[in-house]
Amino acid sequence: MTLQSSISTYPSSEVIEIVNSLCRDPKNVVFIVSGKDLVTLAEWFSSCEKLGVAAEHGYFFSCRIH
């Protein structure tokens, strides 16, 4: 059994790279939906342009599609 506090919860560089790749394709509309707070998601995914974010189970919603 793994303790919840020992599980890494931040995205790996590979995940960030994949999200960035998806966001760069003009045919895609990409959103991250998470129970995490908006500040944490904004820090983690700040390099991802045109990324939509639904934080705190959809309570906060941000769309950066231009």
All heavy atoms as TSV, in Angstrom:
chain	resi	resn	atom	element	x	y	z
A	1	MET	N	N	0.846	-1.192	0.000
A	1	MET	CA	C	0.000	0.000	0.000
A	1	MET	C	C	0.885	1.246	0.000
A	1	MET	O	O	1.848	1.328	0.735
A	1	MET	CB	C	-0.900	-0.002	1.227
A	1	MET	CG	C	-1.850	1.139	1.269
A	1	MET	SD	S	-3.059	0.865	2.573
A	1	MET	CE	C	-3.250	2.490	3.150
A	2	THR	N	N	0.542	2.216	-0.829
A	2	THR	CA	C	1.288	3.463	-0.916
A	2	THR	C	C	0.514	4.562	-0.203
A	2	THR	O	O	-0.679	4.721	-0.408
A	2	THR	CB	C	1.485	3.861	-2.388
A	2	THR	OG1	O	2.126	2.784	-3.069
A	2	THR	CG2	C	2.335	5.093	-2.508
A	3	LEU	N	N	1.231	5.312	0.632
A	3	LEU	CA	C	0.589	6.424	1.320
A	3	LEU	C	C	0.280	7.533	0.328
A	3	LEU	O	O	1.088	7.842	-0.549
A	3	LEU	CB	C	1.498	6.965	2.425
A	3	LEU	CG	C	1.823	6.001	3.559
A	3	LEU	CD1	C	2.828	6.633	4.506
A	3	LEU	CD2	C	0.552	5.627	4.305
A	4	GLN	N	N	-0.879	8.131	0.455
A	4	GLN	CA	C	-1.302	9.205	-0.441
A	4	GLN	C	C	-0.294	10.345	-0.441
A	4	GLN	O	O	-0.019	10.930	-1.483
A	4	GLN	CB	C	-2.691	9.722	-0.040
A	4	GLN	CG	C	-3.282	10.727	-0.998
A	4	GLN	CD	C	-3.654	10.121	-2.335
A	4	GLN	OE1	O	-3.880	8.932	-2.455
A	4	GLN	NE2	N	-3.703	10.940	-3.365
A	5	SER	N	N	0.293	10.661	0.702
A	5	SER	CA	C	1.228	11.782	0.779
A	5	SER	C	C	2.542	11.492	0.067
A	5	SER	O	O	3.304	12.394	-0.222
A	5	SER	CB	C	1.503	12.139	2.246
A	5	SER	OG	O	2.077	11.026	2.904
A	6	SER	N	N	2.824	10.227	-0.244
A	6	SER	CA	C	4.076	9.894	-0.912
A	6	SER	C	C	3.939	9.843	-2.431
A	6	SER	O	O	4.914	9.644	-3.138
A	6	SER	CB	C	4.601	8.550	-0.404
A	6	SER	OG	O	3.751	7.508	-0.826
A	7	ILE	N	N	2.733	10.043	-2.948
A	7	ILE	CA	C	2.506	10.016	-4.381
A	7	ILE	C	C	2.788	11.397	-4.962
A	7	ILE	O	O	2.290	12.397	-4.478
A	7	ILE	CB	C	1.051	9.592	-4.707
A	7	ILE	CG1	C	0.800	8.179	-4.201
A	7	ILE	CG2	C	0.787	9.687	-6.201
A	7	ILE	CD1	C	-0.634	7.737	-4.313
A	8	SER	N	N	3.606	11.439	-6.014
A	8	SER	CA	C	3.919	12.692	-6.686
A	8	SER	C	C	2.669	13.192	-7.404
A	8	SER	O	O	2.072	12.470	-8.190
A	8	SER	CB	C	5.044	12.468	-7.680
A	8	SER	OG	O	5.282	13.637	-8.404
A	9	THR	N	N	2.291	14.435	-7.151
A	9	THR	CA	C	1.061	14.950	-7.750
A	9	THR	C	C	1.311	15.991	-8.819
A	9	THR	O	O	0.368	16.459	-9.439
A	9	THR	CB	C	0.144	15.566	-6.677
A	9	THR	OG1	O	0.835	16.627	-6.039
A	9	THR	CG2	C	-0.299	14.533	-5.668
A	10	TYR	N	N	2.544	16.396	-9.030
A	10	TYR	CA	C	2.802	17.403	-10.050
A	10	TYR	C	C	3.101	16.715	-11.382
A	10	TYR	O	O	3.577	15.583	-11.412
A	10	TYR	CB	C	3.952	18.333	-9.641
A	10	TYR	CG	C	5.248	17.611	-9.351
A	10	TYR	CD1	C	6.162	17.371	-10.371
A	10	TYR	CD2	C	5.546	17.170	-8.073
A	10	TYR	CE1	C	7.343	16.696	-10.120
A	10	TYR	CE2	C	6.720	16.494	-7.820
A	10	TYR	CZ	C	7.624	16.261	-8.843
A	10	TYR	OH	O	8.781	15.590	-8.589
A	11	PRO	N	N	2.800	17.388	-12.494
A	11	PRO	CA	C	3.008	16.761	-13.802
A	11	PRO	C	C	4.492	16.674	-14.147
A	11	PRO	O	O	5.260	17.584	-13.843
A	11	PRO	CB	C	2.272	17.692	-14.761
A	11	PRO	CG	C	2.270	19.012	-14.078
A	11	PRO	CD	C	2.205	18.719	-12.606
A	12	SER	N	N	4.858	15.597	-14.798
A	12	SER	CA	C	6.244	15.426	-15.234
A	12	SER	C	C	6.526	16.352	-16.417
A	12	SER	O	O	5.601	16.893	-17.040
A	12	SER	CB	C	6.488	13.980	-15.648
A	12	SER	OG	O	5.749	13.681	-16.817
A	13	SER	N	N	7.794	16.514	-16.741
A	13	SER	CA	C	8.155	17.335	-17.899
A	13	SER	C	C	7.592	16.727	-19.186
A	13	SER	O	O	7.256	17.447	-20.124
A	13	SER	CB	C	9.670	17.493	-17.998
A	13	SER	OG	O	10.291	16.238	-18.106
A	14	GLU	N	N	7.453	15.410	-19.217
A	14	GLU	CA	C	6.872	14.745	-20.379
A	14	GLU	C	C	5.403	15.137	-20.551
A	14	GLU	O	O	4.948	15.394	-21.669
A	14	GLU	CB	C	6.994	13.231	-20.244
A	14	GLU	CG	C	6.453	12.476	-21.429
A	14	GLU	CD	C	6.562	10.961	-21.293
A	14	GLU	OE1	O	6.760	10.459	-20.171
A	14	GLU	OE2	O	6.424	10.291	-22.323
A	15	VAL	N	N	4.665	15.208	-19.456
A	15	VAL	CA	C	3.256	15.612	-19.520
A	15	VAL	C	C	3.145	17.052	-20.021
A	15	VAL	O	O	2.328	17.345	-20.901
A	15	VAL	CB	C	2.573	15.457	-18.138
A	15	VAL	CG1	C	1.215	16.133	-18.118
A	15	VAL	CG2	C	2.458	13.992	-17.775
A	16	ILE	N	N	3.971	17.938	-19.492
A	16	ILE	CA	C	3.955	19.340	-19.924
A	16	ILE	C	C	4.269	19.426	-21.415
A	16	ILE	O	O	3.620	20.171	-22.162
A	16	ILE	CB	C	4.964	20.186	-19.112
A	16	ILE	CG1	C	4.610	20.183	-17.622
A	16	ILE	CG2	C	5.051	21.611	-19.651
A	16	ILE	CD1	C	3.296	20.831	-17.279
A	17	GLU	N	N	5.244	18.660	-21.860
A	17	GLU	CA	C	5.618	18.642	-23.271
A	17	GLU	C	C	4.460	18.165	-24.159
A	17	GLU	O	O	4.184	18.745	-25.208
A	17	GLU	CB	C	6.823	17.713	-23.450
A	17	GLU	CG	C	7.459	17.751	-24.802
A	17	GLU	CD	C	8.695	16.863	-24.848
A	17	GLU	OE1	O	9.518	16.923	-23.918
A	17	GLU	OE2	O	8.806	16.103	-25.820
A	18	ILE	N	N	3.771	17.132	-23.717
A	18	ILE	CA	C	2.628	16.603	-24.484
A	18	ILE	C	C	1.489	17.623	-24.533
A	18	ILE	O	O	0.903	17.861	-25.587
A	18	ILE	CB	C	2.149	15.264	-23.890
A	18	ILE	CG1	C	3.201	14.180	-24.141
A	18	ILE	CG2	C	0.797	14.856	-24.471
A	18	ILE	CD1	C	2.984	12.905	-23.360
A	19	VAL	N	N	1.182	18.238	-23.404
A	19	VAL	CA	C	0.118	19.250	-23.364
A	19	VAL	C	C	0.480	20.419	-24.278
A	19	VAL	O	O	-0.361	20.913	-25.037
A	19	VAL	CB	C	-0.162	19.714	-21.920
A	19	VAL	CG1	C	-1.093	20.915	-21.892
A	19	VAL	CG2	C	-0.738	18.574	-21.100
A	20	ASN	N	N	1.741	20.859	-24.223
A	20	ASN	CA	C	2.186	21.943	-25.102
A	20	ASN	C	C	2.035	21.565	-26.568
A	20	ASN	O	O	1.596	22.373	-27.388
A	20	ASN	CB	C	3.643	22.313	-24.816
A	20	ASN	CG	C	3.764	23.397	-23.786
A	20	ASN	OD1	O	3.002	24.355	-23.803
A	20	ASN	ND2	N	4.708	23.256	-22.899
A	21	SER	N	N	2.389	20.346	-26.893
A	21	SER	CA	C	2.267	19.872	-28.265
A	21	SER	C	C	0.807	19.886	-28.720
A	21	SER	O	O	0.490	20.323	-29.832
A	21	SER	CB	C	2.835	18.459	-28.373
A	21	SER	OG	O	2.678	17.955	-29.663
A	22	LEU	N	N	-0.083	19.429	-27.867
A	22	LEU	CA	C	-1.509	19.440	-28.186
A	22	LEU	C	C	-2.034	20.861	-28.355
A	22	LEU	O	O	-2.827	21.147	-29.251
A	22	LEU	CB	C	-2.306	18.713	-27.094
A	22	LEU	CG	C	-2.123	17.203	-27.026
A	22	LEU	CD1	C	-2.728	16.659	-25.739
A	22	LEU	CD2	C	-2.738	16.539	-28.242
A	23	CYS	N	N	-1.585	21.776	-27.486
A	23	CYS	CA	C	-2.047	23.166	-27.532
A	23	CYS	C	C	-1.546	23.902	-28.773
A	23	CYS	O	O	-2.201	24.824	-29.251
A	23	CYS	CB	C	-1.598	23.913	-26.278
A	23	CYS	SG	S	-2.485	23.437	-24.789
A	24	ARG	N	N	-0.389	23.513	-29.285
A	24	ARG	CA	C	0.163	24.176	-30.473
A	24	ARG	C	C	-0.607	23.839	-31.751
A	24	ARG	O	O	-0.560	24.596	-32.721
A	24	ARG	CB	C	1.641	23.810	-30.642
A	24	ARG	CG	C	2.563	24.598	-29.745
A	24	ARG	CD	C	4.017	24.405	-30.131
A	24	ARG	NE	N	4.495	23.053	-29.892
A	24	ARG	CZ	C	5.044	22.625	-28.768
A	24	ARG	NH1	N	5.183	23.457	-27.757
A	24	ARG	NH2	N	5.454	21.384	-28.643
A	25	ASP	N	N	-1.310	22.742	-31.758
A	25	ASP	CA	C	-2.076	22.353	-32.941
A	25	ASP	C	C	-3.350	23.196	-32.993
A	25	ASP	O	O	-4.200	23.109	-32.100
A	25	ASP	CB	C	-2.427	20.869	-32.880
A	25	ASP	CG	C	-3.125	20.356	-34.128
A	25	ASP	OD1	O	-3.753	21.156	-34.851
A	25	ASP	OD2	O	-3.044	19.144	-34.375
A	26	PRO	N	N	-3.510	24.035	-34.010
A	26	PRO	CA	C	-4.674	24.925	-34.066
A	26	PRO	C	C	-6.019	24.190	-34.187
A	26	PRO	O	O	-7.064	24.791	-33.968
A	26	PRO	CB	C	-4.413	25.791	-35.304
A	26	PRO	CG	C	-3.421	25.041	-36.108
A	26	PRO	CD	C	-2.628	24.190	-35.159
A	27	LYS	N	N	-5.979	22.916	-34.492
A	27	LYS	CA	C	-7.216	22.136	-34.592
A	27	LYS	C	C	-7.710	21.663	-33.237
A	27	LYS	O	O	-8.830	21.172	-33.113
A	27	LYS	CB	C	-7.006	20.925	-35.508
A	27	LYS	CG	C	-6.691	21.293	-36.938
A	27	LYS	CD	C	-6.435	20.055	-37.763
A	27	LYS	CE	C	-6.003	20.425	-39.166
A	27	LYS	NZ	N	-5.596	19.232	-39.924
A	28	ASN	N	N	-6.870	21.785	-32.209
A	28	ASN	CA	C	-7.218	21.280	-30.876
A	28	ASN	C	C	-7.704	22.375	-29.948
A	28	ASN	O	O	-7.249	23.521	-30.020
A	28	ASN	CB	C	-5.994	20.623	-30.217
A	28	ASN	CG	C	-5.578	19.354	-30.892
A	28	ASN	OD1	O	-6.377	18.679	-31.531
A	28	ASN	ND2	N	-4.313	19.009	-30.758
A	29	VAL	N	N	-8.602	22.018	-29.068
A	29	VAL	CA	C	-8.995	22.833	-27.920
A	29	VAL	C	C	-8.707	21.959	-26.709
A	29	VAL	O	O	-9.306	20.896	-26.552
A	29	VAL	CB	C	-10.492	23.220	-27.971
A	29	VAL	CG1	C	-10.886	23.982	-26.719
A	29	VAL	CG2	C	-10.789	24.025	-29.221
A	30	VAL	N	N	-7.748	22.400	-25.877
A	30	VAL	CA	C	-7.255	21.554	-24.786
A	30	VAL	C	C	-7.621	22.170	-23.438
A	30	VAL	O	O	-7.396	23.359	-23.210
A	30	VAL	CB	C	-5.722	21.376	-24.883
A	30	VAL	CG1	C	-5.211	20.441	-23.793
A	30	VAL	CG2	C	-5.330	20.854	-26.262
A	31	PHE	N	N	-8.173	21.331	-22.556
A	31	PHE	CA	C	-8.509	21.743	-21.196
A	31	PHE	C	C	-7.940	20.745	-20.202
A	31	PHE	O	O	-7.901	19.550	-20.476
A	31	PHE	CB	C	-10.029	21.802	-20.995
A	31	PHE	CG	C	-10.654	23.054	-21.497
A	31	PHE	CD1	C	-10.980	23.186	-22.831
A	31	PHE	CD2	C	-10.910	24.108	-20.636
A	31	PHE	CE1	C	-11.556	24.347	-23.314
A	31	PHE	CE2	C	-11.483	25.272	-21.107
A	31	PHE	CZ	C	-11.805	25.393	-22.447
A	32	ILE	N	N	-7.536	21.254	-19.064
A	32	ILE	CA	C	-7.154	20.435	-17.919
A	32	ILE	C	C	-8.295	20.578	-16.921
A	32	ILE	O	O	-8.695	21.686	-16.578
A	32	ILE	CB	C	-5.844	20.932	-17.267
A	32	ILE	CG1	C	-4.665	20.809	-18.236
A	32	ILE	CG2	C	-5.568	20.200	-15.962
A	32	ILE	CD1	C	-4.250	19.400	-18.558
A	33	VAL	N	N	-8.844	19.469	-16.467
A	33	VAL	CA	C	-9.890	19.470	-15.441
A	33	VAL	C	C	-9.308	18.778	-14.224
A	33	VAL	O	O	-8.834	17.644	-14.311
A	33	VAL	CB	C	-11.158	18.729	-15.929
A	33	VAL	CG1	C	-12.226	18.733	-14.850
A	33	VAL	CG2	C	-11.678	19.346	-17.217
A	34	SER	N	N	-9.330	19.476	-13.090
A	34	SER	CA	C	-8.665	18.947	-11.907
A	34	SER	C	C	-9.354	19.413	-10.632
A	34	SER	O	O	-10.032	20.433	-10.618
A	34	SER	CB	C	-7.207	19.431	-11.892
A	34	SER	OG	O	-6.555	19.040	-10.712
A	35	GLY	N	N	-9.125	18.669	-9.588
A	35	GLY	CA	C	-9.585	19.068	-8.260
A	35	GLY	C	C	-8.596	19.994	-7.570
A	35	GLY	O	O	-8.881	20.551	-6.512
A	36	LYS	N	N	-7.422	20.181	-8.185
A	36	LYS	CA	C	-6.400	21.076	-7.617
A	36	LYS	C	C	-6.868	22.522	-7.695
A	36	LYS	O	O	-7.737	22.882	-8.484
A	36	LYS	CB	C	-5.081	20.947	-8.382
A	36	LYS	CG	C	-4.416	19.609	-8.252
A	36	LYS	CD	C	-3.802	19.478	-6.887
A	36	LYS	CE	C	-3.021	18.191	-6.781
A	36	LYS	NZ	N	-2.547	17.948	-5.447
A	37	ASP	N	N	-6.216	23.381	-6.893
A	37	ASP	CA	C	-6.572	24.797	-6.904
A	37	ASP	C	C	-5.996	25.486	-8.139
A	37	ASP	O	O	-5.041	25.012	-8.757
A	37	ASP	CB	C	-6.098	25.486	-5.623
A	37	ASP	CG	C	-4.594	25.458	-5.489
A	37	ASP	OD1	O	-4.059	24.424	-5.036
A	37	ASP	OD2	O	-3.952	26.455	-5.865
A	38	LEU	N	N	-6.591	26.611	-8.505
A	38	LEU	CA	C	-6.236	27.338	-9.709
A	38	LEU	C	C	-4.790	27.831	-9.684
A	38	LEU	O	O	-4.095	27.776	-10.696
A	38	LEU	CB	C	-7.194	28.523	-9.908
A	38	LEU	CG	C	-7.058	29.322	-11.191
A	38	LEU	CD1	C	-7.277	28.431	-12.408
A	38	LEU	CD2	C	-8.042	30.477	-11.201
A	39	VAL	N	N	-4.308	28.286	-8.541
A	39	VAL	CA	C	-2.939	28.794	-8.428
A	39	VAL	C	C	-1.934	27.688	-8.739
A	39	VAL	O	O	-0.985	27.889	-9.496
A	39	VAL	CB	C	-2.679	29.401	-7.024
A	39	VAL	CG1	C	-1.221	29.745	-6.830
A	39	VAL	CG2	C	-3.552	30.624	-6.819
A	40	THR	N	N	-2.154	26.513	-8.185
A	40	THR	CA	C	-1.249	25.382	-8.427
A	40	THR	C	C	-1.243	25.000	-9.902
A	40	THR	O	O	-0.182	24.845	-10.508
A	40	THR	CB	C	-1.663	24.162	-7.578
A	40	THR	OG1	O	-1.581	24.519	-6.205
A	40	THR	CG2	C	-0.784	22.970	-7.850
A	41	LEU	N	N	-2.418	24.876	-10.506
A	41	LEU	CA	C	-2.495	24.517	-11.923
A	41	LEU	C	C	-1.863	25.594	-12.797
A	41	LEU	O	O	-1.191	25.276	-13.785
A	41	LEU	CB	C	-3.946	24.278	-12.333
A	41	LEU	CG	C	-4.603	23.051	-11.705
A	41	LEU	CD1	C	-6.079	22.996	-12.092
A	41	LEU	CD2	C	-3.903	21.770	-12.102
A	42	ALA	N	N	-2.056	26.855	-12.440
A	42	ALA	CA	C	-1.455	27.952	-13.204
A	42	ALA	C	C	0.070	27.877	-13.141
A	42	ALA	O	O	0.747	28.118	-14.142
A	42	ALA	CB	C	-1.950	29.296	-12.675
A	43	GLU	N	N	0.612	27.534	-11.987
A	43	GLU	CA	C	2.066	27.378	-11.852
A	43	GLU	C	C	2.560	26.197	-12.682
A	43	GLU	O	O	3.542	26.311	-13.411
A	43	GLU	CB	C	2.454	27.174	-10.393
A	43	GLU	CG	C	2.323	28.404	-9.538
A	43	GLU	CD	C	2.584	28.119	-8.067
A	43	GLU	OE1	O	2.974	26.982	-7.712
A	43	GLU	OE2	O	2.392	29.037	-7.264
A	44	TRP	N	N	1.900	25.070	-12.559
A	44	TRP	CA	C	2.326	23.861	-13.258
A	44	TRP	C	C	2.272	24.013	-14.767
A	44	TRP	O	O	3.138	23.544	-15.486
A	44	TRP	CB	C	1.461	22.677	-12.852
A	44	TRP	CG	C	1.684	22.160	-11.477
A	44	TRP	CD1	C	2.672	22.509	-10.594
A	44	TRP	CD2	C	0.894	21.180	-10.808
A	44	TRP	NE1	N	2.532	21.809	-9.425
A	44	TRP	CE2	C	1.459	20.993	-9.530
A	44	TRP	CE3	C	-0.233	20.456	-11.163
A	44	TRP	CZ2	C	0.923	20.089	-8.618
A	44	TRP	CZ3	C	-0.759	19.560	-10.245
A	44	TRP	CH2	C	-0.183	19.380	-8.992
A	45	PHE	N	N	1.214	24.628	-15.276
A	45	PHE	CA	C	0.976	24.678	-16.710
A	45	PHE	C	C	1.166	26.073	-17.296
A	45	PHE	O	O	0.636	26.370	-18.365
A	45	PHE	CB	C	-0.429	24.149	-17.026
A	45	PHE	CG	C	-0.592	22.693	-16.692
A	45	PHE	CD1	C	-1.196	22.300	-15.506
A	45	PHE	CD2	C	-0.128	21.713	-17.553
A	45	PHE	CE1	C	-1.343	20.951	-15.180
A	45	PHE	CE2	C	-0.255	20.370	-17.244
A	45	PHE	CZ	C	-0.864	19.985	-16.057
A	46	SER	N	N	1.930	26.926	-16.647
A	46	SER	CA	C	2.118	28.304	-17.115
A	46	SER	C	C	2.762	28.373	-18.490
A	46	SER	O	O	2.538	29.323	-19.235
A	46	SER	CB	C	2.948	29.102	-16.107
A	46	SER	OG	O	4.239	28.519	-15.978
A	47	SER	N	N	3.541	27.379	-18.855
A	47	SER	CA	C	4.207	27.389	-20.159
A	47	SER	C	C	3.278	26.951	-21.293
A	47	SER	O	O	3.651	27.050	-22.463
A	47	SER	CB	C	5.433	26.477	-20.132
A	47	SER	OG	O	5.032	25.126	-19.987
A	48	CYS	N	N	2.104	26.490	-20.966
A	48	CYS	CA	C	1.178	25.964	-21.971
A	48	CYS	C	C	0.233	27.073	-22.446
A	48	CYS	O	O	-0.731	27.419	-21.763
A	48	CYS	CB	C	0.367	24.801	-21.409
A	48	CYS	SG	S	1.370	23.441	-20.792
A	49	GLU	N	N	0.535	27.605	-23.622
A	49	GLU	CA	C	-0.321	28.642	-24.186
A	49	GLU	C	C	-1.608	28.020	-24.709
A	49	GLU	O	O	-1.626	26.866	-25.110
A	49	GLU	CB	C	0.400	29.359	-25.311
A	49	GLU	CG	C	1.617	30.140	-24.840
A	49	GLU	CD	C	2.302	30.863	-25.980
A	49	GLU	OE1	O	1.627	31.171	-26.977
A	49	GLU	OE2	O	3.504	31.101	-25.867
A	50	LYS	N	N	-2.661	28.789	-24.697
A	50	LYS	CA	C	-3.971	28.367	-25.218
A	50	LYS	C	C	-4.534	27.157	-24.481
A	50	LYS	O	O	-5.268	26.360	-25.058
A	50	LYS	CB	C	-3.905	28.091	-26.716
A	50	LYS	CG	C	-3.483	29.294	-27.531
A	50	LYS	CD	C	-3.474	28.970	-28.991
A	50	LYS	CE	C	-3.040	30.164	-29.798
A	50	LYS	NZ	N	-2.981	29.863	-31.219
A	51	LEU	N	N	-4.210	27.014	-23.215
A	51	LEU	CA	C	-4.704	25.897	-22.410
A	51	LEU	C	C	-5.866	26.373	-21.552
A	51	LEU	O	O	-5.748	27.367	-20.824
A	51	LEU	CB	C	-3.594	25.351	-21.508
A	51	LEU	CG	C	-4.006	24.235	-20.552
A	51	LEU	CD1	C	-4.339	22.960	-21.338
A	51	LEU	CD2	C	-2.893	23.952	-19.552
A	52	GLY	N	N	-6.974	25.676	-21.632
A	52	GLY	CA	C	-8.098	25.959	-20.757
A	52	GLY	C	C	-7.940	25.181	-19.461
A	52	GLY	O	O	-7.400	24.076	-19.453
A	53	VAL	N	N	-8.388	25.756	-18.360
A	53	VAL	CA	C	-8.254	25.117	-17.057
A	53	VAL	C	C	-9.578	25.183	-16.312
A	53	VAL	O	O	-10.200	26.240	-16.221
A	53	VAL	CB	C	-7.161	25.813	-16.210
A	53	VAL	CG1	C	-7.087	25.215	-14.819
A	53	VAL	CG2	C	-5.805	25.721	-16.888
A	54	ALA	N	N	-10.002	24.038	-15.790
A	54	ALA	CA	C	-11.140	23.972	-14.873
A	54	ALA	C	C	-10.568	23.431	-13.562
A	54	ALA	O	O	-10.200	22.265	-13.474
A	54	ALA	CB	C	-12.234	23.064	-15.406
A	55	ALA	N	N	-10.447	24.303	-12.576
A	55	ALA	CA	C	-9.823	23.947	-11.294
A	55	ALA	C	C	-10.888	23.725	-10.224
A	55	ALA	O	O	-12.024	24.175	-10.360
A	55	ALA	CB	C	-8.861	25.041	-10.851
A	56	GLU	N	N	-10.469	23.068	-9.173
A	56	GLU	CA	C	-11.335	22.774	-8.028
A	56	GLU	C	C	-12.651	22.154	-8.483
A	56	GLU	O	O	-13.736	22.604	-8.145
A	56	GLU	CB	C	-11.533	24.024	-7.176
A	56	GLU	CG	C	-10.228	24.505	-6.560
A	56	GLU	CD	C	-10.387	25.654	-5.594
A	56	GLU	OE1	O	-11.457	25.776	-4.969
A	56	GLU	OE2	O	-9.426	26.432	-5.465
A	57	HIS	N	N	-12.520	21.106	-9.286
A	57	HIS	CA	C	-13.663	20.337	-9.814
A	57	HIS	C	C	-14.625	21.203	-10.614
A	57	HIS	O	O	-15.826	20.994	-10.603
A	57	HIS	CB	C	-14.388	19.609	-8.681
A	57	HIS	CG	C	-13.497	18.724	-7.886
A	57	HIS	ND1	N	-13.026	17.527	-8.370
A	57	HIS	CD2	C	-12.956	18.873	-6.647
A	57	HIS	CE1	C	-12.247	16.963	-7.448
A	57	HIS	NE2	N	-12.187	17.764	-6.412
A	58	GLY	N	N	-14.093	22.210	-11.323
A	58	GLY	CA	C	-14.904	23.056	-12.188
A	58	GLY	C	C	-15.388	24.340	-11.546
A	58	GLY	O	O	-16.033	25.145	-12.206
A	59	TYR	N	N	-15.056	24.559	-10.272
A	59	TYR	CA	C	-15.498	25.782	-9.596
A	59	TYR	C	C	-14.862	27.015	-10.240
A	59	TYR	O	O	-15.497	28.046	-10.384
A	59	TYR	CB	C	-15.154	25.718	-8.108
A	59	TYR	CG	C	-15.689	26.878	-7.315
A	59	TYR	CD1	C	-17.026	26.924	-6.949
A	59	TYR	CD2	C	-14.868	27.928	-6.937
A	59	TYR	CE1	C	-17.533	27.995	-6.232
A	59	TYR	CE2	C	-15.351	29.001	-6.225
A	59	TYR	CZ	C	-16.690	29.022	-5.872
A	59	TYR	OH	O	-17.179	30.082	-5.172
A	60	PHE	N	N	-13.566	26.899	-10.596
A	60	PHE	CA	C	-12.872	27.980	-11.299
A	60	PHE	C	C	-12.634	27.535	-12.733
A	60	PHE	O	O	-12.214	26.409	-12.974
A	60	PHE	CB	C	-11.531	28.312	-10.636
A	60	PHE	CG	C	-11.679	28.940	-9.291
A	60	PHE	CD1	C	-11.474	28.212	-8.143
A	60	PHE	CD2	C	-12.032	30.279	-9.184
A	60	PHE	CE1	C	-11.613	28.806	-6.901
A	60	PHE	CE2	C	-12.173	30.877	-7.943
A	60	PHE	CZ	C	-11.967	30.137	-6.808
A	61	PHE	N	N	-12.875	28.438	-13.655
A	61	PHE	CA	C	-12.759	28.105	-15.069
A	61	PHE	C	C	-11.985	29.210	-15.768
A	61	PHE	O	O	-12.280	30.395	-15.590
A	61	PHE	CB	C	-14.168	27.985	-15.675
A	61	PHE	CG	C	-14.180	27.559	-17.104
A	61	PHE	CD1	C	-14.049	26.229	-17.448
A	61	PHE	CD2	C	-14.319	28.498	-18.102
A	61	PHE	CE1	C	-14.070	25.830	-18.769
A	61	PHE	CE2	C	-14.337	28.124	-19.434
A	61	PHE	CZ	C	-14.208	26.781	-19.762
A	62	SER	N	N	-10.977	28.849	-16.538
A	62	SER	CA	C	-10.181	29.813	-17.275
A	62	SER	C	C	-9.961	29.293	-18.679
A	62	SER	O	O	-9.615	28.130	-18.873
A	62	SER	CB	C	-8.821	30.007	-16.579
A	62	SER	OG	O	-7.977	30.819	-17.353
A	63	CYS	N	N	-10.172	30.159	-19.653
A	63	CYS	CA	C	-10.009	29.757	-21.050
A	63	CYS	C	C	-9.054	30.744	-21.721
A	63	CYS	O	O	-9.317	31.929	-21.758
A	63	CYS	CB	C	-11.380	29.791	-21.726
A	63	CYS	SG	S	-11.341	29.204	-23.407
A	64	ARG	N	N	-7.932	30.229	-22.232
A	64	ARG	CA	C	-6.932	31.087	-22.874
A	64	ARG	C	C	-6.908	30.883	-24.385
A	64	ARG	O	O	-5.872	31.017	-25.003
A	64	ARG	CB	C	-5.543	30.786	-22.315
A	64	ARG	CG	C	-5.373	31.196	-20.897
A	64	ARG	CD	C	-3.925	31.197	-20.559
A	64	ARG	NE	N	-3.605	30.058	-19.715
A	64	ARG	CZ	C	-2.385	29.672	-19.413
A	64	ARG	NH1	N	-1.356	30.289	-19.899
A	64	ARG	NH2	N	-2.189	28.641	-18.633
A	65	ILE	N	N	-8.006	30.573	-24.979
A	65	ILE	CA	C	-8.057	30.346	-26.426
A	65	ILE	C	C	-8.143	31.704	-27.124
A	65	ILE	O	O	-9.032	32.491	-26.837
A	65	ILE	CB	C	-9.262	29.473	-26.804
A	65	ILE	CG1	C	-9.161	28.130	-26.103
A	65	ILE	CG2	C	-9.346	29.301	-28.309
A	65	ILE	CD1	C	-10.405	27.288	-26.210
A	66	HIS	N	N	-7.218	31.960	-28.030
A	66	HIS	CA	C	-7.189	33.246	-28.763
A	66	HIS	C	C	-7.251	32.998	-30.226
A	66	HIS	O	O	-6.697	32.159	-30.780
A	66	HIS	CB	C	-5.929	34.030	-28.426
A	66	HIS	CG	C	-5.886	34.427	-26.984
A	66	HIS	ND1	N	-5.261	33.677	-26.042
A	66	HIS	CD2	C	-6.398	35.478	-26.346
A	66	HIS	CE1	C	-5.369	34.259	-24.859
A	66	HIS	NE2	N	-6.061	35.351	-25.020
